[in-house]
Amino acid sequence: MTTIREDFREILRLVRPGSRVLDVGCGEGVLLDLLAHEKQVDARGLEISASGVAACMARGLSVVQGDADQDLDHFPDRSFDYAVLSQTLQATRNPRHVLDELLRIADRAIVSFPNFGHWRVRWSLLRRGRMPETEALPLPWWSTPNIHLCTLADFMALTDDLNLRVDACAAFAGKGPARPIDPYKTIENWRAETCLFMLSRNGAAPTREPPPGSGDLFDG
């Protein structure tokens, strides 16, 4: 029996059955496949690697090749109920723009990332004086795709700057299950190894029209 990642379990719990979902950076389509079969969602994916797109298509999933930093701009406003960005935000070139775009094209964004403020990271930096390698950050600095690591406190500052509302927040440590947290509590910036948020716009924020001539990538 295949073991489901704990963060995927939490995403499955948060997503409403039958909704429209875009999984950004969907990899080989494991989460997208779970959402399609367990929640009967209208599942779409955006993946930068050709091998990932091929693996998704082999599963029968609707996925296009694209870059979150550039290609989210081509989706019309509110095309989806949820936009999911699982363990990918820290690998984008412009995380602020990507997060803003997720909540232009979807009513809610579900975002997870490794917390660089976790106590193991802090202890490793203090003890070794080198970039940490942990379960959540397993690769050495010279080969990791992560270019914009952040702490939980950093992320909360960004959500405040973008005027976003936190609808749900959970933390993970090791292989343990999701633990609901108050992300504004300082202690959670030490305890959470990985964080997962469900976000929405705080009030009636204006939406931006996509560039002229652009359209939903799936319409091509």
URRASUL-V178342 format. One record per run of one state. SS is the DSSP state (H for helix, E for strand, C for the rest). FROM is the first residue (numbers start at 1). LEN is the number of residues. Records with the same first field share a line. If there is no record, write none. Layout:
SS: FROM-LEN, FROM-LEN
This chain:
C: 1-5, 15-5, 25-5, 39-3, 48-2, 59-3, 66-2, 75-5, 87-2, 92-3, 116-3, 129-21, 151-1, 162-2, 173-6, 181-7, 192-2, 202-15, 220-1
H: 6-9, 30-9, 50-9, 68-7, 89-3, 95-11, 119-10, 152-10, 188-4, 217-3
E: 20-5, 42-6, 62-4, 80-7, 106-10, 150-1, 164-9, 179-2, 194-8
